Amino acid sequence: MDNPGGPEEQAASPSVWRYARASRAHVVVDAADYFHLMRGAMLAARQRILLIGWDFDTRILIGDGRRWWNLPRKRIAPARLGAFVVWLANRHKRVEIKVLKWNFGAIKAVFRGSMIVDLLRWWKHPRIGFKLDSAHPLGCSHHQKIVVIDDRFAVCGGIDMAGDRWDTSEHLEKDPRRRRPGGRTLYGPWHDCTMLLEGEVARVLGDYGRTRWEQAGGKPMAACAPQDETPWPEGIAAEFRDVEVGIARTRSQYGNAAEVREIEALFVEQIARAKRFIYAENQYFASRTVAEAMALRLSQPDPPEIVLVMPQSSDGWLEQAAMDGARIRLFRAVKEADKAGRFSIWHPYNAAGMPIYVHSKLTIIDDEVLRVGSANMNNRSMGLDSECDVFIDCARPSNGHCSAAIGRLRLRLLGEHCGMAPEAVADLVRERGSMAAAIDAAPATGKRLRRFVPRELSDAEKALADAEVLDPERPEEMLAFYRRGGLFKSRILRRPR
């Protein structure tokens, strides 16, 4: 196989790196289920566990030892991630564990108490490899969230094994389980998703992960030996079987690794093909390229409906200053092209009226394309940070049977946000004629979606958004405090008056 990210790499197209078969695929919604499932999958490993992430917090709980309270203590796997990894390495002598984490995030470990002790235990263990990834230009981050077990099972999506991620799909107001490590501070509701994959696609992602490990300075690893056993989590009936999965990536040029902008090209390509609707969940709406693609499609005859579900506000004051301002600017620019009134942005709230933070990166187009990954709709994810998305496209020869399952997932997500059963959502969409009209008609009590209403920006906020200082497209733009044209360099997006 070609070296992923290396100079000899040959992609399937400008928008897709590889297509590979998956015997099973399934979207997991929200981290409560994901952490539980990953605990079981890691316990089933036979050869290797490869964890690649933007962040890992060894203090989080990925299982509840109280479920096995009546078992002998030595048989109980610890619930805390750091201790669980050590326990697993000690119990399964043939399993090696590799953890690759963005190097900048290591600074946080200094302020995370017991995490320093966990990392020292990982570093010293003969079957645990822990590496901080600095193989990127200054200012870039490794943002992918990939898990590969035995080259038979993989995960790709938006969920980090980090703090402030755990939540159920109920997104309760004061869930006592939604606590930061240490147990004293509650954090707010959090919505996320990722995709489980089994089969050849896991081997491909394993090859990619091993190359990333080597690029970060790790010793080369051989592929896992073929095996019949699968770490696929017990009790999960896959939504998709025997499908072809596409893989798209972003990364900056660094050393012998060329720049990759497949994710950006795939967004443009998939938005252009939309006929009926685009349903997307994303943390940001700040990418000029994505906004231009939407504006172009909305300006054409018979445009699709576009519904974006996003957090009320970005997480952290710095992101709020950059991303929220860009969202307002781009929303207004896209609306100028939206003569048919088909574009809308929505924020989810729980039954108590608390905003739910949306961290998922999911796109569904016409119930014919399902895309899940780590890439946000911002400039960094188009060309600066490392990203990985996976998608199922019904237009591929063997995927014609997937549309119904994609549609069920879309209705399930809308139902989660509106506090309704998926069947009731489907009835309301048919009755009202669009997703936006159905959301408007949904009950005003319980969980709900509210329309995004852009506020007025100050001149300073406009300048910061337009300059893309904190959300550049390429490494060389990190210190470019002023760029002519800013967000509105194309003929499609005009600077709103």
N, C-alpha and C positions, 0 to 999 in steps of 0.2 A: 504493500500500500504506500502511496505517496506520503511524504512527510507533511502533516498538517501544519500550516503556518510557515513552512520552510520555503526556500527559493524555488524548489522544483514542483510546487503544488499546482495541481490542475483541478479547478472547481467544475462542478456540473454546468454552471452558467454564472453570469455576473451576480445573480441573486440567490443562488443555492450552491452550497459547498458539496453536499452529498445527498443522495437518496439511499435509504436502506430499509430493509424489511423489519417489521415488528410483528412478532407472533401475538403480542398483546400490548395495548396502550390504554391509559386511563388518566383522566384529569382529577387530581385531588384538590379540593377546595378547602382552604383555611388550614392553619398549621397544627391545630389540635389533632386532626386526623393524620396529617403528614408525619408529625413527630412519632406518633404511635406506630404507624406503618413502617417507618424507617427503622425503628428499634427492632421490629420483627425481621425486616429484611437483613439487617446487619447481623442478627443472631443466626441467620441461615447461611451466612457467607462460608465458603469452603476454601477460597484461595486468596482473594484480595478485596479490600474496601478502599476505594479512591474517592476522597472528598475534596472538591474544589469549590471555594466560596469567597465571596467578598468579605465575609466576617464569620467567625466562629466564637461563641461564648461558651466556654467549658462549664459554666455554672448553671446553664439552663437545664430543665427537666425534659427528657424525651420519653419518659415512661414513669409509671407509678409503682414502686416496689410494694405498696400496700395491697396490690391485687394478689400478691403471692405471700401474704402475711403468715399463712399457716405452713409454709414450706421451710425446710432448714435454711438458716441464714446463708450458708455457703452457696446455695443454689439460686439465690435472689440476685439478679443483675441490678446494679445500681441504677437509680433513675437519673442522676446528674450526668450530663454528657461527658465531662472530663473523666470521672471515675468509671463510667460505663466503658469507654474506649480501653482503658487500662485493664479492666476486668475481662473484657472480650479478648484482648491480646493474650492474657494469662490463661484463659480457659481454652482457647482454640489455638493450639501451638502451630498449626499449619497456615493460619490466616495472617497475612501482613496488612497493615493499615497505613495508608498514606494520606496526609492532610496538607493541602496547598491553600494558603491564605494570602490575601493581599498584604503586602508588607507595611503599608502606611497604617493599616488598622491595628498593627501590633502595639502602637502607642497606647491604645485604649487599655491593653492588658495591665499596664502600670497602675491604672485606677480601678481595677476589677478584683482586688483582694486575692481570693483563693485561686484565681485563674493563673497567676504566676506559678504557683505550686503545681497546678495541673500541667502546664506547659513544660515544666522541668521534668516531670514524670514521663511525659510523652517523649521528650528529647532523649532521655536516658534509656528508654525501653528498646530492646533489640529488634522488635517487630513493629514498632511504630515509627514512621517517618513523618516529621513535621517540618514544613519548609515555608518560609515567607517569600512571596513572589515579588521580586523587584525588577523583573525583565520587561520594563515598559518605560516610555519616555516620562520625564518629569511632568507631574500634573495629571497623568492618566491613572485609572484604577482598573484592577481586574474585578469585573462585576459579575462574572458568570456564577451560576449556582448549579453545579453538576455533581452527581453521585454515580459511580460505576461500581458494581459488585460482581466479581467473577467474570467480567465481560459478558454476562448473561442478562443482567438487569441494570437499568440506568434510570436516572431522574434528571430532568432539565426543566427549569422554570424560574420562579421569582422568589421562592422561600429560602431564606438563609437559616442556618442553625445558630441563631443569634437571639439576643434578648429582645423583648417587646414584640415578638412575632406570634407567640401562642395565642390562639383564640378559637372559639367554636363559631359555627355559622349563625348561631343565635345572636352573637355580639351583644351580650347582656350589659346592662349599665354598670353594675359593680360586681363583676364575676370575681370571687375571692381567689380563683386559680390564676387569674391574669395579673400576676405580680412579678415585679423585677426580682432578680436574684438577691437574696437577703430577706425577702418576704414582707417588707414593710410598705413598699410603694406600689400602688396599682397604676397601670398604664391604660390608655384608652383602647376601644375596639379596633381590631386590625383585620383587614380582608386581604387574602392572598391566594395564589394557586400555583400548581406545578404539574408536570406530566410524568407518569410512570411509564417505562418502556421496557420491553423484553425482546430478546432475539438479536438479530444481526445489527440492528441500530445501536445496541449496547456495546457490541464489539467495536463499532466505528467510533463511538464516543470514548471508549476506553483507549483506542489508539490516539485520539486527540488529546485526552487527558495525560497520557504518558509523555507525549511530545511537550505539552505545557510544563510538565514536571522537569523534563530535561532542560528546557529553555530557562527555567528558574534556577538551574544549577544542580538539580538532582541527578543521581546516577541512573543510567538507562535501565528500564524495566522491560522484561519480556512480556508478551501477551499471556493471558491466562490460558491454561490448557482447556480444550473443549470438555464440557461436562453436561450430563443430562439433568442434574439437579438445578432448580431455579430458585433464586431468592425472592421470587414474586410473593408479595405479602398474602398470607392466608386470609380468606374471607372477602377478597376483592374480586368481584365479577367484572372483568374488563369491559369498558364501553366499546372498545374497538378490538377486533381480532383480524390477524392476517392482513395488515395494511402496510403501505409504503409511507415512510416518514421522511420529510425533507429537513435538512439542517442548514441554517444560515448563521453567519458570524460577523462580528466587528472586531477589529483590532488595529492599533496604530503600527506604523512601520517601526521596527526595532531590531537592530542587528541584521541577521539574515532573514528575519521574518518580514514579509512584505505587508503593506497596508491592505486590509480587507474591509470592504464596505457592502457586503452582501445583504445585511439587514436593511440598510437604507434602500437599496435597489428593490428588495422584496416588498417593502412597504409601498413604494411607488407602483410596482407591478400589480400588487393585490388590490390596492385602492382603485386603480384604473379599471379593473375587471368587474368591480361591484355593479350589480344590476338592480338589486332590490334593497339591500341594506348592509350596513356595517355596524356591528355591535362591538365595542371595545372597552376594556377596563385598563387603565394605565395610571401611573403615579403622576405623570406630567403631560402637558401639551405645550411643548416649547420648541419642537423641531420645525424649522422653516420648510425643510423638504417635505415632511409629512403634511403640513398645512397647505403647501402649494398643491400637492397631489389631491387633497380633498377639495380645495377651491376649484381646481380644474374640473374634477368630476362633477361637482355641484353646478358648475356653470354650463354643463352640457345638457342637451335635451333629456327629459325623463331621468332626472338624477336619483340616486339611491338615498334612502334615509340613513343618516349617520348619527348614532347615539354613543356618546362617550361617558363612561362612569369614572369619576375621579374624586380624589379627596377634596374636602372643602378648602384646605390650605396645605401647602407643603410642610414637611416636618423640619423645623429648625428655622431660625430667623434669616440665616444666610440664603437658604433655598427659597424661602418666602420672597425675599427681595428680588431674586433672579427669576425663579420659575413662575411664580404667581403673576408677576408683571408681564412676562412673555406670554403667558396663557391669555391674559386679557387682551394684549395687543393682537395676538394671532386669532383669537376668537372673533374680534371685531372685523379683522381683515377677511376672514373666511365668510362671515355673515354677509359681507358686501357682495360676494360671489353667489350667495345662497338665495337666489331670487324666488325659489319655490318653498323656502322655509323648511328645509329638510335636515338642518344641522342643529344639534342641541348637545349640551353638556349637563351632567347631573351629578349631584352629591348624595351619598347614602347616609342615613341617620338611623340609629336604633330606636326602639320603642319609647325610650326616655328622651329622645331628641338630641342625643349625643352624636356628633359626627363620627363616622366610621372611616378610619384611614385606609385608603385603597393603595395597596402595594403591588397588586397583581399586574401582569403584563400579558393580556389575553386579547385576541382579536378573532371575531367570527364574521365571515363574509358570506351572505346569501345561504347560510347553512351548508355551504360547499367547501369552505376553508376554515380550519381550526388552527390557530397559532398560539403557542404558549412559550414564554422564554424569560430572559433576564432583561431584554432591551426596553428602555423607556422611550416615549415619544419626545425625546429631547436631542439636542445636537450631540451631546457627549456619546450617546448610544449609537449614533449614526457613523461616527468616525474616530472617536477618541478612546473610549474605554473598551475593554474586551467584553464581548457579549456573545450569547449563544441562544438562538431560538429554534424550536422544532415545530413542524406543522404537518397537518394531514390535509391533502388537497383531493377532493372528490374527482377532479379532472384527470388524475393519474389513472392509468389503465386498471389497476386492481382495487381502487378505492371507491368505486361507485356505490357501494353499500353503506357508506359512512354518513350520509346526509342526515338520516333520521336521528342518529345518536348525537350529532353536532347540534341539531335543533333542540333535542331534549336538554342538552347542557345549557344552551342559551336561555331556555325557559326556566330552568332550575336557578340560574344566576339572577335573572330578573325577579323570580319569585323570592329568592333570598333577600334581595334589596327592597322589595315592595311588601314583604310580609305576607305573601300569597302562595298558594299551591301552584306548581307549574301548570296544571291543567286550567286553573282559573286565569292565569296570565295568558295562556293560549287563546282562551275564549274572549278575553278582553281585547287582545290584539286584533283578532278577527272582527270583533264588533266595531272597534274604533278605527281600524284601518292602518294603524302604525304603532310602533313601540312607544313613541313619544306621547301619542294621544292616550294610549293605554296607561302609561305611567301617570299622566295627568288625572286620569279617571280612577286610579287606584285609591283604596281607603286612605284617609288622612291620618288615621290613628295607627299605632304599631310602627313597625319598620317602614321606611319610605324613602323615595328619591325626591330631591328638590332641585329645581332648575338652577343652573349657574346664572347669576346676574352679575355682569362685570361692573366693578366700581370704577370711579374716576381715578386715574393715576396722576401723581405729581410729575412735574417736569423731570425731577431727578430719577423717579422710577421709570419713566419712559426712556430716558437716556441709558439707564442700566440695562433694561430689557433689550433695547435695540443694539447695544454694543456687544451683547453676548459675552461679557467679560467672564462670567462664572459658568457659562455653558458653551464653550467653543466647539468647533467641529474637528479641529486638528491640533496636535501638540504645539505647533509653532504659533498658534493663536492664543495660547494661554496668557501671554503678557501683552496682547494687542488690546490696549484699553480703548482704542477707537478704530472702527472699521467703517469705511464709507458704505452706506446702504444698509448696514445692520440687518435686521430681520426681513427687510422688504426689498430684496435685490432683484426680484423677478418681475415680469410683467403681470403675473397672475395675482400676486398679493400686492395690493397698493397700500401705502401708509394710510391708516384710517384718519379721518379728519376729526 
